[in-house]
């Protein structure tokens, strides 16, 4: 069995490699996710309405329905008429890409750390295929399964969810390959 201390380099490097791969996917291959997001033809009016109705940043549902209103005829009519929306709103602020990029890197590091913790049951000198399989699956769970609830509950298009799952599969393969390359002998 290996110790976590023996895995610090593949933990760090796999996070760096996933961060780089995600940067390539989202900046160089920007066409991949471009169609996942849409603007409003009347964006200024929508922004004004959201600012007017927003009391604070958070998640908003349109129409807003509590469990006790699920059978209310007026609520059912609103649901049928549409549109149905789940909107995440943040108050205005100066744009700073550094904060979410740092948070994304920390997330990549945490996924790699947890993958390593799962793989600690493997022995020193484990067959490369076992290392790749174990760490690749752990990386896949950390990066590829998260978008699926967005399709189920948050109305993300299944096409978009599928693309993010594909991204996660790539990240899982990177984690598996990095650990296989640097597994203690």
VENMO-V308216 format. One record per pair of residues at least 24 apart in sequence whose C-alpha atoms are under 6 Angstrom apart, sorted by the first residue. I is the first residue (numbers start at 1). J is the second residue. D is the distance in Angstrom with one decimal. If there is no record, write none. Layout:
# VENMO-V308216
i | j | d
I | J | D
I | J | D
This chain:
# VENMO-V308216
i | j | d
1 | 120 | 5.9
1 | 121 | 5.3
1 | 122 | 5.4
1 | 123 | 4.1
2 | 120 | 5.3
2 | 123 | 5.8
2 | 124 | 5.7
10 | 179 | 5.3
11 | 112 | 5.2
11 | 113 | 5.7
14 | 175 | 5.1
14 | 178 | 5.7
15 | 108 | 4.9
15 | 109 | 4.9
18 | 171 | 5.5
36 | 160 | 5.5
57 | 89 | 5.1
57 | 90 | 4.6
57 | 91 | 5.6
58 | 88 | 5.7
58 | 89 | 5.3
59 | 87 | 5.7
59 | 88 | 4.5
60 | 86 | 5.7
60 | 87 | 5.1
61 | 85 | 5.7
61 | 86 | 4.6
111 | 142 | 5.6
124 | 184 | 5.4
124 | 185 | 5.5
125 | 184 | 5.9
125 | 185 | 4.1
128 | 180 | 5.4
131 | 180 | 5.4
132 | 176 | 4.3
132 | 177 | 5.9
132 | 180 | 5.3
135 | 176 | 4.6
136 | 172 | 4.7
136 | 173 | 5.2
136 | 175 | 5.8
136 | 176 | 3.9
139 | 172 | 4.0
139 | 175 | 6.0
140 | 168 | 5.9
140 | 169 | 5.4
140 | 172 | 4.3
143 | 168 | 4.4
144 | 168 | 3.8
144 | 169 | 5.8
